[in-house]
Amino acid sequence: MEYNNKEFCLEVTGRYACFTRPEFKVERVSYDVITPSAVRGIFEAILWKPSVRWIPTRIEVLSPLGKWASIQRNEVAGLASTRVQELFAEDRRQQKSSQVLKDVHYRIHAELEYVPISKRLKEHRQNNSDVKDDCISKYNSMFERRAAKGQHFMHPYLGCREFSCSRVRLVVDAGTEKVKTIKDSYDFGSMLFDQDYSDPANTISLFYRAQMIQGIIEIPRNDSKEVKR
């Protein structure tokens, strides 16, 4: 029996956002639009379980591009630990600047995929085909309920944790609800797709070619040829 992942849609807004470009090591410089990894992070902030995986599918840009803000702030170079008896912030203070987006507004889409983590559950599912169906229905209902009530495990944020979403709304019927995307089309070139953590000793960055057509960016699947290492 085949099971289809259910796709959900969220409308998110924020005063500031920073989807950091990895080629800038010290200073934070944002991409022009939200990245697939940031989309996944917003959905995971509402519902995260070891047996649930979020697959970003589409980004709809609702606010004009090109709104930027430059932020300077003081940061401390170093972390306090039990090995360090004293840490003087004034001695390690550094001033860093960030180039961030301003007044962002997106509709983001992602599929909820159920991934069994127990071998025993996998064997049980082979003898009882209803187990997976029950789990999918349970998690689908759980996400819809939490998103509708504004519940989350951590506050959803736009790239960096300090830039939290000012509004997150569950779009119940994304197929029929009218939405006005921007009319611009643009090729953003190579953009960060996500991080591959399959090898704990070596994290690999994944990239894809982000193309926006009439304000819509279609996101390829993780295992497609469009995603490069």
MOQUI-V698818 format. One record per pair of residues at least 12 apart in sequence whose ideal C-beta (glycine too) atoms are under 10 Angstrom apart, sorted by the first residue. I is the first residue (numbers start at 0). GAP is how many residues later the second one is. D is the distance in whole Angstrom. If there is no record, write none. Layout:
i:gap:d
I:GAP:D
I:GAP:D
This chain:
i:gap:d
0:128:6
0:129:9
0:131:8
0:132:8
2:110:9
2:111:8
2:126:10
2:129:6
2:130:7
2:132:10
2:133:6
3:107:9
3:132:9
4:48:9
4:49:10
4:50:7
4:52:9
4:105:9
4:106:4
4:107:6
4:108:5
4:109:8
4:131:8
4:135:9
5:105:7
5:106:6
5:107:9
5:108:10
5:130:8
5:131:9
5:133:9
5:134:5
5:137:9
5:138:9
6:48:9
6:50:6
6:51:9
6:102:6
6:103:7
6:104:5
6:105:8
6:167:8
6:168:10
7:35:7
7:38:9
7:39:9
7:46:9
7:49:10
7:100:9
7:101:7
7:102:6
7:103:8
7:104:6
7:132:8
7:135:6
7:136:8
7:139:7
7:162:7
7:163:8
7:164:10
7:166:8
8:48:10
8:49:8
8:51:9
8:98:6
8:99:7
8:100:5
8:101:8
8:138:10
8:160:9
8:161:8
8:162:4
8:163:8
8:164:9
8:165:4
8:166:9
8:168:9
8:170:9
9:29:9
9:32:6
9:33:7
9:36:8
9:96:8
9:97:7
9:98:5
9:99:8
9:100:8
9:137:7
9:146:8
9:155:9
9:157:10
9:158:6
9:159:7
9:160:6
9:161:7
9:164:9
10:49:9
10:51:8
10:94:8
10:95:7
10:96:5
10:97:8
10:154:10
10:156:8
10:157:7
10:158:4
10:159:8
10:160:6
10:163:9
10:166:9
10:168:8
11:22:8
11:26:10
11:27:9
11:30:6
11:50:10
11:92:8
11:93:8
11:94:5
11:95:8
11:96:6
11:144:7
11:145:10
11:146:7
11:153:5
11:154:9
11:155:7
11:156:5
11:157:8
12:49:8
12:50:8
12:90:8
12:91:7
12:92:5
12:93:8
12:145:9
12:152:7
12:153:5
12:154:5
12:155:8
12:156:9
13:20:10
13:49:10
13:87:8
13:88:9
13:89:8
13:90:5
13:91:8
13:92:9
13:142:9
13:143:8
13:144:5
13:145:9
13:149:6
13:150:7
13:151:5
13:152:5
13:153:8
13:154:10
14:54:9
14:85:10
14:86:10
14:87:7
14:88:7
14:89:8
14:143:9
14:148:8
14:149:9
14:150:10
14:151:6
15:14:9
15:51:10
15:53:6
15:55:8
15:82:9
15:84:5
15:85:7
15:86:6
15:87:8
15:88:8
15:142:7
15:143:9
15:144:9
15:146:8
15:147:5
15:148:9
15:150:9
16:13:7
16:14:10
16:16:9
16:17:7
16:21:8
16:50:10
16:52:10
16:83:6
16:84:4
16:85:8
16:86:9
16:87:5
16:89:9
16:140:9
16:141:4
16:142:5
16:143:8
16:146:5
16:147:10
16:148:9
17:12:4
17:13:9
17:20:10
17:51:10
17:53:9
17:80:6
17:81:8
17:82:4
17:83:7
17:139:10
17:140:7
17:141:5
17:142:5
17:143:10
17:144:8
17:145:6
18:12:4
18:13:9
18:14:7
18:15:6
18:16:5
18:17:10
18:18:8
18:19:5
18:20:10
18:81:9
18:82:8
18:85:9
18:139:7
18:140:4
18:141:8
18:144:10
18:172:9
18:173:8
19:15:9
19:18:10
19:78:9
19:79:10
19:80:9
19:139:6
19:140:7
19:172:8
20:14:9
20:78:9
20:170:9
20:171:7
21:170:6
21:173:10
21:183:6
21:185:9
22:167:10
22:169:10
23:74:10
23:75:9
25:68:9
25:70:7
25:71:9
26:69:6
26:70:6
26:71:7
26:72:7
27:43:9
27:45:10
27:68:7
27:69:8
27:70:4
27:71:7
27:72:7
27:131:9
27:132:7
28:39:10
28:68:9
28:69:7
28:70:5
28:71:9
29:38:8
29:39:10
29:68:8
29:69:6
29:70:5
29:71:5
29:72:10
29:74:10
29:128:9
29:129:7
29:130:9
29:133:9
30:70:8
30:128:8
30:157:7
30:158:10
30:160:6
30:161:7
30:179:8
31:29:9
31:33:6
31:34:8
31:36:9
31:69:8
31:154:8
31:156:6
31:159:9
31:178:9
31:180:9
32:26:7
32:28:6
32:30:10
32:32:7
32:68:8
32:71:8
32:73:8
32:153:9
32:155:7
32:158:8
32:177:7
32:179:7
32:182:10
32:184:7
33:22:9
33:25:6
33:27:8
33:67:9
33:70:7
33:72:6
33:74:7
33:124:7
33:125:7
33:157:10
33:183:9
34:21:9
34:24:9
34:124:7
34:153:10
34:156:6
34:157:5
34:158:7
34:159:8
34:173:10
34:175:8
34:182:10
34:184:9
35:18:10
35:19:9
35:20:4
35:21:9
35:22:10
35:23:8
35:72:9
35:74:9
35:155:8
35:156:8
35:157:5
35:158:6
35:170:9
35:172:8
35:174:9
35:181:9
35:183:5
35:184:9
35:186:9
35:191:9
36:19:8
36:122:9
36:154:10
36:155:6
36:156:7
36:157:4
36:158:7
36:168:10
36:169:9
37:18:9
37:21:10
37:68:10
37:70:9
37:118:10
37:119:8
37:120:7
37:121:5
37:122:9
37:154:9
37:156:10
38:15:8
38:16:10
38:17:4
38:18:9
38:19:9
38:20:7
38:67:8
38:69:5
38:70:8
38:71:6
38:155:10
38:178:10
38:180:7
39:13:9
39:14:5
39:15:8
39:16:6
39:68:9
39:70:7
39:154:7
39:179:10
40:13:9
40:15:10
40:113:9
40:115:8
40:116:7
40:117:9
40:118:8
40:120:10
40:153:10
41:12:9
41:14:9
41:64:9
41:66:7
41:68:8
41:110:9
41:114:5
41:115:8
41:116:8
41:117:10
41:123:7
41:126:7
42:12:9
42:13:8
42:65:8
42:66:10
42:67:5
42:68:10
42:69:8
42:100:8
42:104:9
42:113:8
43:66:9
43:108:9
43:109:8
43:110:9
43:112:9
44:107:5
44:108:6
44:109:5
44:110:7
44:111:4
44:112:7
44:119:10
44:120:9
44:123:9
45:96:10
45:97:6
45:100:5
45:101:5
45:104:9
45:105:7
45:106:5
45:107:7
45:108:9
45:110:7
45:122:8
45:124:9
46:65:8
46:92:7
46:93:10
46:95:6
46:96:4
46:97:9
46:98:10
46:99:6
46:100:8
46:104:9
46:105:8
46:106:8
47:104:9
47:105:6
47:106:9
48:63:10
48:65:9
48:66:9
48:68:9
48:86:10
48:89:10
48:90:7
48:93:8
48:94:10
48:104:10
49:65:8
49:66:10
49:67:5
49:68:10
50:62:10
50:63:6
50:64:6
50:65:6
50:66:5
50:67:8
50:70:8
50:84:7
50:88:8
51:60:6
51:61:7
51:62:7
51:63:7
51:65:10
51:83:9
51:84:10
51:87:6
51:88:10
51:90:9
51:91:8
52:57:10
52:58:9
52:59:8
52:60:5
52:61:8
52:62:5
52:169:9
53:56:5
53:57:7
53:58:6
53:59:7
53:89:10
54:54:10
54:55:6
54:56:4
54:57:8
54:58:6
54:164:8
54:166:7
54:167:7
55:52:7
55:53:7
55:54:5
55:55:8
55:137:9
55:138:8
55:161:10
55:163:5
55:164:10
55:165:9
55:166:9
56:51:9
56:52:5
56:53:6
56:54:6
56:161:8
56:162:6
56:163:9
56:164:8
57:49:8
57:50:7
57:51:4
57:52:8
57:116:9
57:158:7
57:159:7
57:160:6
57:161:6
58:47:6
58:48:8
58:49:6
58:50:8
58:122:10
58:151:9
58:153:8
58:156:9
58:157:7
58:158:4
58:159:8
58:160:7
59:45:9
59:46:6
59:47:4
59:48:7
59:49:8
59:111:10
59:114:9
59:119:6
59:120:10
59:121:5
59:122:9
59:152:10
59:154:10
59:155:6
59:156:6
59:157:8
60:43:9
60:44:8
60:45:6
60:46:8
60:120:6
60:121:5
60:123:8
60:125:10
60:151:7
60:153:10
60:154:5
60:155:8
60:156:7
61:42:9
61:43:4
61:44:6
61:45:6
61:117:7
61:118:7
61:119:6
61:120:7
61:153:7
62:38:9
62:39:9
62:40:6
62:41:6
62:42:4
62:43:8
62:118:10
62:119:7
62:152:10
63:39:9
63:41:9
63:118:6
63:119:10
63:120:8
63:151:10
64:36:9
64:39:10
64:117:7
64:119:7
64:121:7
64:123:10
64:147:9
64:150:9
65:35:9
65:36:10
65:118:10
66:33:10
66:34:6
66:35:4
66:36:5
66:37:8
67:31:6
67:32:7
67:33:7
67:34:6
68:29:9
68:30:8
68:31:5
68:32:8
68:33:5
68:34:9
69:27:6
69:28:7
69:29:6
69:30:8
70:25:9
70:26:7
70:27:5
70:28:8
70:29:6
70:31:10
70:91:10
70:92:10
71:23:6
71:24:7
71:25:5
71:26:8
72:21:10
72:22:7
72:23:7
72:24:8
72:25:7
72:89:9
73:15:9
73:16:10
73:19:5
73:20:7
73:21:6
73:22:8
74:14:10
74:17:9
74:18:7
74:19:5
74:20:8
74:21:6
75:12:9
75:13:5
75:14:9
75:15:9
75:16:5
75:17:6
75:18:7
76:12:10
76:14:9
76:15:5
76:16:8
76:17:5
76:19:10
77:13:9
77:14:5
77:16:10
97:62:8
97:64:10
97:65:10
99:58:9
99:59:8
99:60:8
99:62:10
99:63:7
100:57:8
100:58:8
100:62:9
102:63:10
103:54:6
103:55:10
103:59:9
103:61:9
103:62:10
104:61:10
104:62:9
104:77:10
105:52:9
105:59:10
105:75:10
105:109:10
105:111:10
106:62:9
106:64:7
106:67:7
106:70:9
106:72:6
106:74:8
106:108:10
106:109:9
107:60:10
107:63:10
107:109:10
107:111:9
108:62:9
108:65:7
108:109:10
108:110:8
109:109:9
110:110:9
111:24:8
111:27:6
111:28:6
111:30:10
111:31:6
111:32:10
112:23:9
112:26:10
113:18:6
113:19:9
113:20:10
113:21:5
113:22:5
113:23:10
113:24:9
113:25:6
113:26:9
114:20:10
115:15:9
115:16:7
115:19:8
120:14:9
142:27:9
143:26:7
143:28:8
144:25:10
145:24:9
146:21:7
146:22:8
146:23:4
146:24:9
146:25:10
147:21:9
147:22:5
147:24:8
148:21:9
149:17:10
149:18:7
149:19:9
149:20:9
151:13:10
151:16:8
154:13:9
155:12:5
178:36:9
178:37:10
179:35:8
180:31:9
180:32:10
180:33:6
180:34:3
180:35:6
180:36:10
181:30:8
181:32:8
181:33:4
181:34:9
182:31:6
182:32:6
183:28:7
183:29:9
183:30:8
183:31:6
184:26:8
184:27:6
184:28:5
184:29:6
184:30:8
184:31:9
185:24:9
185:25:8
185:26:5
185:27:9
185:29:10
185:31:9
186:22:7
186:23:8
186:24:5
186:25:8
186:26:10
187:20:10
187:21:8
187:22:4
187:23:7
187:24:7
187:29:8
188:18:10
188:20:7
188:21:7
188:22:9
189:17:5
189:18:7
189:19:6
189:20:8
189:38:8
190:16:6
190:17:6
190:18:7
190:19:4
190:20:10
190:26:9
191:13:6
191:14:8
191:15:6
191:16:8
191:18:9
192:12:8
192:13:4
192:14:6
192:15:5
192:16:10
192:17:9
192:26:8
192:27:8
192:29:8
192:33:9
192:34:5
192:35:8
192:36:10
193:12:5
193:13:9
193:14:9
193:28:7
193:33:8
195:26:9
195:31:10
195:33:7
203:25:6
204:23:10
204:24:8
205:16:7
205:21:5
205:22:7
205:23:6
206:19:10
206:20:7
206:21:5
206:22:8
207:12:6
207:14:10
207:16:8
207:18:5
207:19:5
207:20:7
208:17:7
208:18:10
208:19:8
